[in-house]
Amino acid sequence: MEPRVVITGIGLLTPLGLKHEVVWQNLQAGRSGVRRIQAFDPSALPTQIAGEITDFDAKDFVDRKDRKALKVMSRPIQLAVCATNVALQDATLNPAQVDPTRLGVVYGAGLIASELEELGPAAKLTTNGQPYFVDLEKWGREGLAAMPPLWMLKYLPNMLACHVSILHNAQGPNNSITQGDAASLLALGEAWRILRRGLADVMLTGGGDSRLNPLSMSRLCLFAPLTRRNEAPEEASRPFDRERDGLVPGEGAAIFVLETSEHAQRRGAKIYGEVVGFASGFDSRRSGAVLAQVIDQALKSAGVRAEAIDHINAHGYSTPKEDAWEAAGLAEVFGRNNSRVPVFAAKSYWGNLGAAGSVAELAISLLAWRHGLLPPTRNYRQADPQCPVHVLAGRWHEPHKDYFLKVAIGERGHCAAAVIRRWR
């Protein structure tokens, strides 16, 4: 018989707070984490708002002996490392008391952009004073020598899991998932399967990401469907709403402690919920058909039908095309405008947290079970015929069934679904 897998620790670093207790307080107050960017001057960009963490100092979350390592961590890596420590504390789990070969790490990561102060001086040497020009011979001769010697270690996406594994002596299964916005839910799915196969007792999983870097924001403004609602930041992220005009970039980290139920109960851990089903796929046409199949597979692996689902924790990009794609997949499984299955979209509160987003959003449904209420989706005012789902808006929802569904999609077609059961 395969082990049951439970969630025993939650580490959240988000634009709404740096611990899940603070996040919940801000959700209760209806606050938004979207504001004008403060990390740098965004006035030259068409999108100048984001879900930004403004009060984060990594030194507050790590032991003094580990602080030296922060120098070789970019912001997404620092966020993930610190969120891991928060999750372990929340789980009251000391990694030193776990067999290190039975402790694993699977994290989702995004594209980590270099910091300008590291690239700038080296790049300037190679331009010969000309804009849009790079002398490659000079770059090889002088530019590379001007780069910090450990530059690359700060920006490799596998370094989130790498640093966590080193800091906590996690010698078990280890992997990094880099499939865009679906990355952290895909990571959770792999961690779940590892535990179910009996290859570990404890898995740390989730993700970290930050797009609030001048390079990242410039790239996103050129190629991504970003909102232009600079004058109304708190109203900019509007999943499934007819007036949605684009996503809001953001940053954050969300880490879960997953354990076999036997391991968790043996040490008397509190349990937020049980992961009972998971599936993933690639919806290349983004029609919703493959997403519907993925959801069906997740429900089948959980051993439940659609009628058992209390609510859907949606991806909710807040973009015209992606929301219609997701809604089509949901409607195929649950029926068009099925009022019995409320759809909640957390991005309406803090924007798109990239590779960290899907697990951070899932955490809100876990907290809703703990507090007895699920918050409404912000900024949903006008239904869109292209999104035939019942969006939870204007009221709080009292969860009364024992299962919820989390959906994650990536802009190129990646999709995943997880089914979580209330622990009783």
N, C-alpha and C positions, 0 to 999 in steps of 0.2 A: 504493500500500500504506500503510495507516494505521500511524503510529508505535507502537512498544511503550512501555508506561508502567511505570516502576519506582519503588520506594520507596528513597530513599537517605539519609534522615534521620528520626530519631524524637526527638520532644521530649515527655517525660512529666512532669507535675507531679501527683502523686496522693497519696492517704492512705498509700500504701506506699513513698513516696520521691519525690525531686525529679529523678531521672535514671533512665533505664531500667536502668542497671547496679545501682542500689540497689533498684529495684523487683524485679528478678530475684533478688537476694540474699534479700529478704524473702519472695518466693514460695517459694524453696528451703527457707527456714526454716519455712514454713507459717504465717507471721504474718498477722494480720488488721489492717486499717486502720480498723475500726469501733470506736468508743469513745464514752464520754459526751461530749457537746458541751462544748467549752471556750471557744468564741468569745463566749458569753454564758451567763447563768444559765438553763438550760432547765427548771428544776424545776416551772414552772407548766404545762408542756406534757405531753400524754399520751405523746408520743415524745420521748425525751431523749438519743438516741444518733444517731450519724451517721458517715459516712466523712469525717473531717475532716483537713485538712492543718494541722499545728500548728507547723511550722518554716519557713514561707514568708515571705520578705522580698523584695519586688520589686526593691529596690535592688541586691540581689546578682546580678541577672540582666541588668541593662541598663547601658549605658555611662553614665558620669557626665553627659555632655552631654544625655542623653535623660531623666534622672531627673525633670526639672521636669514633664514630661508625665504622670508617674504621678499627679499631684494631680487630674487630671481623668479618672481611670480608676477605675471600680468594681472590686471584687475579681475578678469573672469576666473583665473586660477585662485586668487586670494578669496574671492567670494565663495567658491566651492569648498576650499579648505576650511574656511571659517564656518560655513553652514554645516559641514560635517561635524565639527566640534559641538555646535548647537544641537544637532540631532542626537549625538551620542550622550550629551548631557540630559537631553529630554528623555532618552531611553534609559537613563541611569545605567549605562553599559560602559564598563571599563574594558577597552580592547585588550589590555594586558592580561585579562582574566579569561580570554577566549583563545582556544588553540589557534595559533597564527595561520596554520595551514588550512583551517576551516573558516577563515575570515576573508571575504573577497570584496572586490570593488568593481562596479560597472557604472561609468558615468557618461552622460551626454555632453557634448561640447560643440561649439560653433566655430566660425572663422574668427580667429583672434587677430585683430589689426595691431600693427606696431605703433608704438608711441612716437610722436613727431620729434621729441627731443633726442631720440636715439637714431632716427633716420635722417633728420634734417642736416646736421653737420656733414655727414658722409655724402649725402646727396648733393649738397651745395658744392662740394669739391669737384664734382664731375660735370657740372653744367657749363663751366667756362663763362659764367655770367649770362647765359642765354636761356630764356624761358623755353620750356618744353623740349629741352635738349639734354641728352646724357651721353657723355664720352665714355663708352664701355671700357676702352683701354685704360683710361684714367681711373675708372671705377675699380678695375682689378688691381691697379697699382697703388692707388691712394685711398679710394673709398672704403674698401673692405677693411683696411687697417684702422680706419677711424670708427668702425662699428664696435660696440661693446663686445668683449670676447664671449660672453655667455648670452648674447642676444637671442639666438634661436630658442634656447631653453625656456624663455619667457612666453613664447607664442605657439608652441606645439600643442595641438588640442588634446594629445594623450597625457599632458602633464597634470591635468586636474586629478586623474586617477593615480598617476605616478606619485605626486607629492603626498596624497592622502595615504597611499599604501606604505610609503616610506615612514611617514610620521606615526602611523599606527601599527607598523609591522604586520600589515595584512599580506600574507603569503599565499592566499588562496586564489581562486579564479579572478582574472583581471582583464578588463577590456574597456575600450572607449568607442562610443557611438557618435558619428558625426553627420547624421541625417537631418540637418536643419532643425526646424521647430518641433519635429516629432522625436528628437534625439533622446530626451530624458524618459519619455514613456517607453520607447524602444529599449532603453537601458533597464528600466524597471522590469519589462517583460523578460529580458535575458536573465536578470538576477532571479526572478521568480522561477524560471526553468532550471537554473543551476541548483537552487534549493530543493526543488521538487525531485531532481535527479539524485539528491543526497550527496552532492559534491561540496557542500558547505553547510555551516550552521547559522552563520550571520553574513549578510551581504549589505554593503553600503551602496546606495544607488540614487540617481537623480541627475542633476546637471547644474552648470553655471555658465553664464554668458553676459556679455555687455556689448552694446552697440554704441555706447556714448563715448565715442572716440572720433576726432575729426575725420580720420580716414574712413572709418566705418560709416559715419553719417553721410559723407560725400558720396560714397559708393551707393548707399541705400537711396539717397535722393536722386541719383542717376538711373538706377535700375529697379527699384522696388516701388510698389504702389503705396506710397506714404500719404497720410492725410496732409491737408494744407490748412487745417483749422487752428492756426497759430493764435488767433484772437480769443479762442475759447478752449483752452487745453483740457479742462475737465469734461468737456462734452465731445471730445474728438474721437474717442474710441467707442464705436457704436455697432457692435456685432449684430448682424441680421436686420438692422434698421434700414428702412428704405433710403434714408439720406446718408448712409455711410459713404465715406469718400476715400478711405485708405487706412492702413494700419498705423499704429503709434509705436515707434521703437522704444525699447526699454532695456533694463538690466536686472539681474538678480541671480539667486541660487536657491535650489530646493533639494534637500537630501533627506532620504528616508533610511531608517534602519529596518531592514527586513530580517526576520528570523523564522526558523521552523517553529511551529507552535509548541512543540515539545521543549525546545531550548528556551523559549520565552517563558513558558509556564513554570519550568523548573527553577528559574531565577525570580519568579514573581513579578514579571514585567507587566505594565499596563499595555493594553492592546487597542489600537485605534480602529483596526479593521483587518479583514482577511482578503488577500488577492486570490481570486478563485478562477479567473479566466483571462486569457490574453490571445490576441492575434494581430498580425500585421500584413501589409501588402503594398502594392504599388498601383495606384489608379492613374495610369499614363494618360488617359483621355480626360481625366478629372470630370467625369460624368456623374459620379456618385455610385456607379454600379459596383466597382471593386470595393469602395468603402463600405457599401451595404454588405458585401460578402464577408469582409473583415469583421464587421460587427456581429454578423450571424455566427461566424466561427468563434468569436470570443464568448458569445452567449452559450454556444454549444459546448465549449470547453468548460464553462462554468456549470453546465447542467441546468440552465434555466431558460425560460422563454422571455420574449420581449415584455410580456405582461407583468413580469416580476420586478421590472426596473422602476425604482422610485423617481429618479430624475437622470437627465443626461448632462454631464459636465462637458460642454462643447469646446471645440477649439476656438471658434469665433474670431477669425482673423480681423473682421471689420473692413474687408475689401469686397467690392461688388462680385467678382468672379469666384473667389474662394469660399465666401459664405454661401453662395448659391450651390456650389459643388457639395459642400458639407451638408447643407440642408437637404439636397436631393438624396444623398445616401441615408440620412436619418429618416426621411419620409418614407423611403422604400421599406425600411424595417419596421418603423413604428406607426406608419400611416400619416397621411397629410393632416396637419393641424390637430394632431392627437392631443387633446387637452389633458389626458390622463398622464402624460409624460412631460413634465416641465423641462425646459432647456435653459441651463444657466451658462453664462459666458463671463468668466473672470477677467478677461482682457479689458472689459469695460471699466475696470477699476484701476489697472496699472499698466495697460498697454501690452506689447508683445515682448516677453522676456526671453525670446529666442530659444536656445537649447534647454534652458531651465524651465520654460513656461509650462509645459504640460504637467509635470509633477507638482509645481507650485500651485497650479489650478486644482489638481486633484486633492491637494491638501485642504482646500476650502470645503470640499464635500465631507472629508473626514472630520473637520472641525464642526461642520453642521450637525453631524450625528452626535458629537459630544455635547453641543449646546442646544440641540433640539430644533434648530431653525437654519434654513439655507437662505442667504441674502438674495435679493432680486438683481437682475442684470441692470446696470446703469445705462442711461441714454437710449433706451429702446422706447420710441414714441410712435413710429408708424410702421405697420406691418408691410413687408415686401412680398408680393405674389411669387417672386422667385425664391423665396425662403419659406416654404410651407411647414414651419415648425412652430410649436407653442412656446414662445420665449417667456421665461419667468421674469416679469417686470412689474414694478409698482407695488409689490407685496412680498413678504417673506413666505417661504414654503416650509411646512412642517413635514419632515421626512417620516413616512409611515410604512414604507416597505424596506426590506432588508438588503436590497441591492441597488447600486447605482453604476452607471456606465461612464467611463472617461474616454473621450475621442481625441486623437491628435492627428493633424495632417501637416504635410510639408508642401510648400508652394510648387514643387516639381511633381508631386504625386504620391510621396510617401504617406502612408496612413497606418494608424495603429488604434487598437481599442482594448481597454482593460475593464474587467468587471470586478467590483469590490463588494464584499459582503460585510454587513454589520456583525461585529463579534458579540456573541451571546454566551 
